[in-house]
Amino acid sequence: MACCYVEIIGKDGKKHILTIDAASAYGAVEKAIEAWSRLWWWDSDVVAIVKRNDESWNVPVRKVIEKTSARLRGRG
């Protein structure tokens, strides 16, 4: 696992940043969703920016939600 920074702009217009350990950019966004999804400023239609060391990825939050839901449906 590696330390990642996940950034999004919330419905409040402010930048929100979470520092977490994750194996991938999608995994980092999935953890950010878990942490932020119940907060009033949360917006699932944004693109998260995931940074690790000198690398950066733009990850659509909606795509992570869809992949996570499909994976969970496959377990049933």
C-alpha positions in Angstrom: 0.0 0.0 0.0 1.1 3.6 -0.6 0.1 6.9 0.7 -2.3 8.8 -1.6 -4.0 12.1 -1.5 -7.5 12.3 -2.9 -8.9 15.7 -3.8 -12.4 16.7 -4.8 -14.4 19.9 -5.0 -17.6 19.5 -3.0 -21.0 21.1 -3.4 -19.8 23.8 -1.1 -17.2 24.9 -3.7 -14.3 24.0 -1.4 -11.5 21.6 -2.1 -11.6 18.5 0.2 -8.5 16.4 0.7 -8.1 12.9 2.2 -4.8 11.2 2.9 -5.1 7.4 2.8 -3.2 4.2 2.0 -4.4 2.5 -1.1 -3.1 0.0 -3.6 -4.6 1.9 -6.6 -6.2 5.2 -7.7 -9.6 3.5 -7.8 -9.0 2.0 -4.3 -8.1 5.4 -3.0 -11.3 6.9 -4.4 -13.4 4.1 -3.1 -12.0 4.8 0.4 -12.7 8.5 0.0 -16.3 7.7 -1.0 -16.7 5.7 2.2 -15.3 8.6 4.3 -17.2 11.4 2.6 -20.4 10.1 1.1 -22.6 11.0 4.2 -21.4 14.6 4.4 -23.7 17.4 3.1 -21.1 18.7 0.6 -20.5 15.4 -1.0 -21.0 15.2 -4.8 -20.8 11.9 -6.6 -20.6 13.6 -10.0 -17.1 15.0 -9.6 -13.8 13.8 -10.9 -11.4 13.0 -8.0 -7.7 13.8 -8.3 -5.5 11.1 -6.8 -1.9 12.0 -6.2 0.9 9.7 -5.1 4.5 10.8 -5.2 5.0 12.5 -8.6 2.0 10.8 -10.2 -1.5 12.1 -10.6 -4.8 10.5 -11.9 -8.2 11.9 -12.6 -10.8 9.4 -11.6 -14.6 9.9 -12.2 -16.3 9.2 -8.8 -19.4 7.9 -10.5 -17.4 5.2 -12.4 -15.9 4.0 -9.1 -19.4 3.8 -7.5 -20.6 1.8 -10.5 -17.7 -0.6 -10.5 -18.0 -1.1 -6.7 -21.8 -1.8 -7.0 -21.2 -4.3 -9.8 -18.6 -6.1 -7.7 -20.9 -6.2 -4.7 -23.8 -7.5 -6.8 -21.6 -10.2 -8.1 -21.1 -11.6 -4.6 -24.8 -12.3 -4.1 
